Amino acid sequence: MTYTVAPHLQYFAVPLASFIAARPEMEGFGVGAYIFSRADHPPRILLLQRAESDSMPGCWEGPGGACELDKDETLLDSLVRETFEESGLHVSRVVELVAVNCWEHHRRTGGKFRLVKYSFIVEAYESLHLNTNEPVPAAQIPVQLEATEHQHYDWATEDNVQISIKSTSGPYKFPYLSMGHQAPNILRAFELLKD
């Protein structure tokens, strides 16, 4: 499926090899997607719970993953591919850049390397009615998880994300800040959605 890109984000639509070469200080590149159900009031964001057998077991995040030079022509193609692989949803439009996060990742075999992750608000074909372009309620959006990576999904409200950040009794457990900044980025995505 094809997708469109907001005009101010066109600078990401360059060959992935060139994009990576221009950032030699980074050794790994990743992407993250934030998908909203705008038909629900208040709006809800798609969160996926990591599988117990994966790293950061049980933590919640948006769809995303690593850029792959052998599969992706651009960084945005990585975003579209990873969104589909992890949620079964097809990106129709890349709307807004939410955050760029950098951190050092410790290898299981020893040593560490620098990663950068670009997170975006996206729209999915499945989140809008085909004929009217009206938003689809979260309960009707057909999310399909990749079972080896994620075990559950939920459509979270901003209030539930806030509660989960402030208290361990909240419905979501987020990764440590050094591992991708999920919770602050999710809140920033809600703020950008309001704007």
C-alpha positions in Angstrom: 0.0 0.0 0.0 1.1 3.5 -0.7 1.4 6.3 1.9 1.8 10.0 1.9 4.1 12.2 4.0 3.3 15.6 5.4 5.3 18.2 3.4 7.5 19.3 6.4 8.7 15.7 6.8 9.8 15.2 3.2 13.5 15.4 4.3 13.1 11.9 5.8 12.1 10.5 2.3 15.8 10.2 1.2 17.6 6.9 0.5 18.2 5.1 3.8 21.8 4.5 3.1 22.4 8.2 2.6 20.4 9.0 5.7 22.6 6.6 7.8 25.9 7.7 6.2 25.1 11.3 7.2 25.0 10.2 10.9 28.2 8.2 11.4 28.1 8.7 15.1 25.1 6.3 15.3 25.4 2.5 14.9 21.7 1.6 15.0 18.6 3.3 13.6 15.0 2.7 14.7 11.5 4.0 14.2 8.4 4.2 16.2 4.7 4.8 15.3 1.9 6.4 17.3 -1.5 5.6 15.9 -4.6 7.3 17.4 -8.3 6.3 17.3 -9.8 9.8 16.9 -13.4 8.5 16.9 -13.2 7.8 20.6 -13.6 10.6 23.1 -11.1 11.2 24.5 -8.8 10.0 21.7 -6.9 6.8 22.3 -3.4 5.6 21.3 -2.4 2.1 20.3 0.0 0.5 22.8 1.5 -3.0 22.4 2.7 -5.1 25.4 6.1 -6.8 24.8 6.1 -10.6 25.0 7.5 -12.1 28.2 10.1 -14.0 26.1 11.5 -10.7 24.6 13.6 -7.9 26.0 11.8 -5.6 28.4 9.1 -8.2 29.0 5.6 -6.9 29.8 6.5 -3.2 28.9 4.1 -1.2 26.7 5.1 0.8 23.6 4.0 1.9 20.2 4.7 -0.3 17.1 8.3 0.1 15.9 11.7 -1.5 15.4 14.9 -1.4 13.5 15.6 0.1 10.1 16.9 -2.5 7.6 19.0 -1.5 4.6 18.2 -4.7 2.8 14.4 -4.1 3.1 13.8 -0.4 3.4 14.5 2.3 0.8 13.9 5.1 3.3 13.6 5.6 7.0 9.8 6.1 6.5 9.6 2.8 4.7 11.1 1.3 7.8 8.3 3.0 9.8 5.6 1.6 7.5 7.1 -1.9 7.5 7.6 -2.1 11.2 4.1 -0.8 11.9 2.6 -3.5 9.7 4.8 -6.3 11.1 3.9 -5.4 14.7 0.3 -4.3 14.4 -1.1 -5.5 11.1 -2.0 -1.9 10.3 -1.1 -0.2 7.0 0.3 3.4 7.3 -1.6 5.8 5.1 0.1 9.0 6.1 3.1 10.1 8.2 1.7 13.1 10.0 4.3 14.5 12.5 7.6 13.8 14.1 7.2 13.3 17.8 10.7 12.7 19.0 14.3 11.8 18.2 15.9 9.8 21.0 19.5 8.6 21.3 20.9 6.2 23.9 23.6 3.6 24.4 22.6 0.0 24.2 24.5 -2.7 26.0 25.1 -5.8 24.0 24.5 -9.2 25.6 28.0 -10.2 24.4 29.6 -7.2 26.0 30.3 -3.7 24.8 27.8 -1.1 23.8 26.6 0.9 20.7 24.7 4.1 20.1 21.1 4.0 18.8 18.8 6.6 17.5 15.0 6.3 17.2 12.7 8.5 15.2 9.1 8.4 16.4 6.1 9.7 14.4 2.4 10.1 14.6 0.9 8.1 11.7 -2.5 7.4 10.3 -3.5 3.9 9.3 -5.9 3.0 6.5 -7.8 0.8 9.0 -8.4 3.8 11.3 -10.6 5.7 8.7 -13.8 4.5 6.9 -13.0 4.0 3.2 -15.8 5.9 1.7 -16.2 8.8 4.2 -12.8 9.2 5.7 -14.5 9.4 9.1 -12.5 8.0 12.1 -13.2 4.4 13.1 -13.7 3.6 16.8 -10.7 1.7 18.4 -12.8 -1.4 19.0 -13.3 -1.7 15.2 -9.6 -1.3 14.2 -8.3 -4.8 13.3 -5.0 -4.9 15.2 -3.0 -8.2 14.6 0.0 -8.8 16.8 3.2 -10.6 16.0 3.1 -13.1 18.8 6.8 -13.5 19.2 7.2 -9.8 19.9 4.0 -8.7 21.6 1.4 -10.4 23.7 -1.4 -7.9 24.1 -2.6 -4.5 22.8 -4.7 -1.7 24.2 -6.1 1.6 23.1 -4.9 3.9 25.9 -6.3 7.2 27.0 -3.9 10.0 28.0 -5.2 9.8 31.6 -4.3 6.1 31.9 -0.8 6.8 30.5 -0.4 9.6 33.1 -1.5 7.4 35.9 0.9 4.7 34.8 3.8 7.1 34.8 3.0 8.4 38.3 2.1 5.1 39.9 3.0 1.4 39.7 -0.7 0.6 40.1 -1.4 2.1 36.6 -2.5 -0.2 33.8 0.8 0.1 31.8 4.5 -0.5 32.6 6.9 1.5 30.5 10.5 0.8 29.7 13.2 2.7 31.5 13.9 6.2 30.0 17.3 5.0 28.8 15.5 2.5 26.5 13.6 4.6 24.1 11.7 7.2 26.2 8.3 5.6 25.5 6.2 7.3 28.2 7.3 10.9 27.6 7.0 10.4 23.8 3.4 9.0 24.2 2.4 12.1 26.2 4.1 14.4 23.6 2.1 12.6 20.8 -1.1 13.4 22.7 0.0 17.0 22.9 0.8 17.2 19.2 -2.6 15.6 18.4 -4.3 18.4 20.2 -2.4 21.0 18.3 
